[in-house]
Amino acid sequence: MEIIIAVVGLIASGVGFYVKQLYKKISDIDTKLQKHLVEDAEKYVPRSELQEFANRIRLDVQAMVSPINDKLQSIEEYLRERKS
């Protein structure tokens, strides 16, 4: 009978040890997740800022392409007016 109690005690202590280790790992993961969420919140760019940036880029590209487009139109007009 004492042997059975000793075996049950060893099994219980082994299970307790692994449960403690598992709880520690879960706690570590939770801590890392909370830290990650805080870091993401710091790096978050609001949608309005992103839209403003996209509009600024669009205007810059249009400003760069406009002279090229004007020159192409003048070349096209010249070629259309030119007698073959």
N, CA, C and O of each residue as an XYZ file, in Angstrom:
336
protein
N       0.814     -1.194      0.000
C       0.000      0.000      0.000
C       0.859      1.261      0.000
O       0.534      2.252     -0.653
N       1.963      1.204      0.745
C       2.858      2.348      0.797
C       3.508      2.612     -0.555
O       3.768      3.759     -0.919
N       3.761      1.555     -1.280
C       4.361      1.699     -2.610
C       3.395      2.436     -3.539
O       3.812      3.308     -4.302
N       2.125      2.095     -3.479
C       1.117      2.743     -4.321
C       1.028      4.220     -3.972
O       0.950      5.061     -4.868
N       1.037      4.543     -2.716
C       0.974      5.945     -2.287
C       2.221      6.698     -2.756
O       2.126      7.852     -3.174
N       3.385      6.054     -2.688
C       4.628      6.682     -3.147
C       4.587      6.920     -4.648
O       4.995      7.982     -5.118
N       4.097      5.942     -5.407
C       4.005      6.083     -6.867
C       3.026      7.204     -7.228
O       3.308      8.026     -8.100
N       1.873      7.230     -6.551
C       0.887      8.288     -6.800
C       1.484      9.648     -6.448
O       1.258     10.626     -7.160
N       2.231      9.713     -5.372
C       2.895     10.959     -4.974
C       3.904     11.417     -6.012
O       3.969     12.601     -6.342
N       4.701     10.467     -6.534
C       5.674     10.811     -7.587
C       4.974     11.290     -8.855
O       5.405     12.261     -9.477
N       3.911     10.619     -9.230
C       3.154     11.020    -10.426
C       2.554     12.411    -10.218
O       2.602     13.256    -11.112
N       1.987     12.642     -9.025
C       1.390     13.950     -8.742
C       2.436     15.054     -8.757
O       2.185     16.144     -9.273
N       3.613     14.777     -8.192
C       4.660     15.795     -8.196
C       5.179     16.032     -9.618
O       5.485     17.170     -9.975
N       5.282     14.989    -10.423
C       5.703     15.144    -11.824
C       4.698     15.956    -12.620
O       5.070     16.850    -13.380
N       3.424     15.639    -12.440
C       2.374     16.400    -13.144
C       2.375     17.851    -12.658
O       2.236     18.775    -13.459
N       2.531     18.048    -11.356
C       2.584     19.405    -10.808
C       3.747     20.193    -11.387
O       3.605     21.374    -11.705
N       4.904     19.538    -11.524
C       6.075     20.198    -12.104
C       5.796     20.638    -13.541
O       6.089     21.776    -13.907
N       5.232     19.746    -14.355
C       4.960     20.081    -15.750
C       3.864     21.136    -15.887
O       3.910     21.960    -16.800
N       2.889     21.118    -14.996
C       1.852     22.150    -15.019
C       2.466     23.505    -14.679
O       2.126     24.519    -15.289
N       3.380     23.515    -13.693
C       4.055     24.760    -13.326
C       4.879     25.287    -14.502
O       4.853     26.485    -14.781
N       5.604     24.414    -15.191
C       6.393     24.818    -16.353
C       5.497     25.354    -17.467
O       5.817     26.358    -18.104
N       4.375     24.676    -17.694
C       3.435     25.110    -18.717
C       2.849     26.479    -18.375
O       2.718     27.334    -19.251
N       2.501     26.688    -17.121
C       1.963     27.971    -16.687
C       2.995     29.077    -16.878
O       2.652     30.186    -17.288
N       4.272     28.772    -16.578
C       5.335     29.764    -16.764
C       5.479     30.131    -18.236
O       5.626     31.308    -18.566
N       5.439     29.145    -19.120
C       5.557     29.418    -20.555
C       4.385     30.259    -21.048
O       4.573     31.195    -21.825
N       3.189     29.931    -20.604
C       2.009     30.696    -21.008
C       2.115     32.127    -20.495
O       1.748     33.068    -21.199
N       2.611     32.294    -19.285
C       2.794     33.633    -18.721
C       3.815     34.423    -19.538
O       3.613     35.607    -19.804
N       4.912     33.773    -19.938
C       5.918     34.434    -20.772
C       5.325     34.847    -22.114
O       5.567     35.957    -22.587
N       4.562     33.974    -22.717
C       3.925     34.282    -24.001
C       2.960     35.455    -23.847
O       2.904     36.334    -24.708
N       2.202     35.469    -22.752
C       1.268     36.567    -22.510
C       2.016     37.887    -22.348
O       1.590     38.913    -22.878
N       3.126     37.863    -21.620
C       3.935     39.077    -21.442
C       4.469     39.576    -22.777
O       4.415     40.772    -23.062
N       4.984     38.662    -23.596
C       5.502     39.048    -24.911
C       4.393     39.589    -25.801
O       4.612     40.544    -26.547
N       3.217     38.997    -25.735
C       2.087     39.468    -26.533
C       1.678     40.875    -26.117
O       1.414     41.717    -26.975
N       1.621     41.141    -24.821
C       1.273     42.483    -24.347
C       2.310     43.504    -24.812
O       1.956     44.610    -25.222
N       3.587     43.134    -24.746
C       4.654     44.030    -25.216
C       4.510     44.284    -26.711
O       4.682     45.413    -27.171
N       4.200     43.247    -27.462
C       4.024     43.375    -28.903
C       2.840     44.286    -29.233
O       2.922     45.104    -30.150
N       1.753     44.148    -28.496
C       0.588     44.992    -28.733
C       0.908     46.458    -28.463
O       0.444     47.334    -29.192
N       1.688     46.734    -27.434
C       2.078     48.112    -27.131
C       2.973     48.656    -28.235
O       2.815     49.806    -28.646
N       3.910     47.850    -28.719
C       4.796     48.289    -29.803
C       4.001     48.560    -31.069
O       4.270     49.539    -31.765
N       3.024     47.708    -31.382
C       2.195     47.928    -32.568
C       1.395     49.210    -32.450
O       1.240     49.941    -33.428
N       0.889     49.485    -31.262
C       0.105     50.708    -31.059
C       0.975     51.948    -31.249
O       0.495     52.974    -31.732
N       2.243     51.862    -30.876
C       3.148     52.995    -31.054
C       3.456     53.232    -32.536
O       3.650     54.373    -32.954
N       3.500     52.163    -33.322
C       3.860     52.270    -34.730
C       2.648     52.474    -35.646
O       2.808     52.658    -36.852
N       1.452     52.444    -35.084
C       0.222     52.543    -35.871
C       0.136     53.892    -36.573
O       0.359     54.934    -35.957
N      -0.186     53.871    -37.857
C      -0.382     55.092    -38.624
C      -1.882     55.230    -38.884
O      -2.488     54.350    -39.495
N      -2.484     56.330    -38.423
C      -3.925     56.502    -38.645
C      -4.257     56.552    -40.132
O      -3.439     56.973    -40.950
N      -5.442     56.127    -40.461
C      -5.884     56.073    -41.846
C      -5.859     57.451    -42.501
O      -5.517     57.571    -43.677
N      -6.213     58.481    -41.758
C      -6.223     59.832    -42.318
C      -4.818     60.271    -42.723
O      -4.643     60.896    -43.768
N      -3.808     59.946    -41.894
C      -2.432     60.288    -42.248
C      -1.978     59.527    -43.486
O      -1.281     60.073    -44.341
N      -2.375     58.273    -43.577
C      -2.007     57.469    -44.740
C      -2.654     58.026    -46.004
O      -2.017     58.073    -47.057
N      -3.917     58.450    -45.909
C      -4.619     59.022    -47.062
C      -3.969     60.351    -47.473
O      -3.824     60.636    -48.662
N      -3.583     61.150    -46.488
C      -2.914     62.422    -46.777
C      -1.583     62.177    -47.489
O      -1.241     62.884    -48.437
N      -0.839     61.177    -47.028
C       0.432     60.833    -47.667
C       0.214     60.381    -49.108
O       0.963     60.773    -50.003
N      -0.813     59.553    -49.336
C      -1.108     59.065    -50.689
C      -1.488     60.229    -51.601
O      -1.068     60.267    -52.757
N      -2.272     61.169    -51.100
C      -2.649     62.334    -51.915
C      -1.427     63.180    -52.265
O      -1.305     63.668    -53.388
N      -0.522     63.352    -51.295
C       0.689     64.125    -51.553
C       1.552     63.441    -52.610
O       2.089     64.110    -53.492
N       1.692     62.141    -52.535
C       2.472     61.393    -53.531
C       1.822     61.511    -54.908
O       2.511     61.701    -55.910
N       0.481     61.397    -54.953
C      -0.233     61.513    -56.221
C       0.008     62.872    -56.871
O       0.245     62.956    -58.076
N      -0.054     63.933    -56.072
C       0.185     65.278    -56.613
C       1.625     65.432    -57.091
O       1.868     66.064    -58.119
N       2.576     64.867    -56.367
C       3.981     64.938    -56.796
C       4.196     64.207    -58.118
O       4.907     64.701    -58.993
N       3.592     63.048    -58.265
C       3.730     62.282    -59.510
C       3.075     63.041    -60.667
O       3.626     63.098    -61.766
N       1.913     63.617    -60.420
C       1.253     64.399    -61.469
C       2.103     65.598    -61.873
O       2.170     65.938    -63.054
N       2.755     66.244    -60.903
C       3.621     67.387    -61.203
C       4.834     66.952    -62.025
O       5.306     67.708    -62.875
N       5.340     65.749    -61.784
C       6.492     65.268    -62.553
C       6.095     64.847    -63.960
O       6.864     65.032    -64.903
N       4.901     64.282    -64.109
C       4.476     63.743    -65.400
C       3.870     64.826    -66.301
O       3.860     64.675    -67.523
N       3.379     65.889    -65.722
C       2.701     66.931    -66.497
C       3.578     67.529    -67.600
O       3.103     67.638    -68.730
N       4.833     67.923    -67.339
C       5.660     68.454    -68.430
C       5.910     67.434    -69.547
O       5.952     67.788    -70.725
N       6.071     66.183    -69.166
C       6.277     65.140    -70.164
C       5.031     64.993    -71.022
O       5.126     64.865    -72.242
N       3.870     65.010    -70.395
C       2.612     64.893    -71.117
C       2.416     66.084    -72.057
O       1.978     65.912    -73.195
N       2.740     67.289    -71.582
C       2.623     68.478    -72.440
C       3.532     68.366    -73.657
O       3.120     68.690    -74.771
N       4.751     67.915    -73.456
C       5.697     67.765    -74.566
C       5.205     66.709    -75.559
O       5.318     66.895    -76.771
N       4.662     65.610    -75.050
C       4.120     64.583    -75.944
C       2.937     65.112    -76.751
O       2.790     64.778    -77.926
N       2.096     65.932    -76.131
C       0.970     66.516    -76.866
C       1.457     67.452    -77.962
O       0.903     67.457    -79.062
N       2.483     68.241    -77.677
C       2.998     69.142    -78.712
C       3.629     68.342    -79.853
O       3.498     68.725    -81.016
N       4.308     67.243    -79.540
C       4.878     66.392    -80.592
C       3.757     65.774    -81.416
O       3.848     65.711    -82.642
N       2.704     65.320    -80.751
C       1.560     64.731    -81.457
C       0.899     65.765    -82.375
O       0.564     65.448    -83.517
N       0.711     66.982    -81.895
C       0.111     68.035    -82.733
C       0.998     68.344    -83.930
O       0.498     68.529    -85.039
N       2.306     68.401    -83.717
C       3.233     68.656    -84.796
C       3.147     67.565    -85.856
O       3.126     67.851    -87.053
N       3.097     66.310    -85.406
C       3.029     65.215    -86.362
C       1.702     65.190    -87.114
O       1.675     64.820    -88.288
N       0.620     65.567    -86.478
C      -0.688     65.599    -87.152
C      -0.757     66.723    -88.177
O      -1.372     66.563    -89.231
N      -0.136     67.853    -87.879
C      -0.180     69.005    -88.788
C       0.815     68.870    -89.930
O       0.634     69.496    -90.975
N       1.821     68.099    -89.764
C       2.854     67.928    -90.766
C       2.282     67.238    -92.005
O       1.535     66.264    -91.904
N       2.634     67.741    -93.124
C       2.159     67.143    -94.378
C       3.017     65.929    -94.700
O       4.245     65.966    -94.622
N       2.338     64.865    -95.061
C       3.048     63.635    -95.388
C       3.603     63.644    -96.783
O       4.230     62.672    -97.205
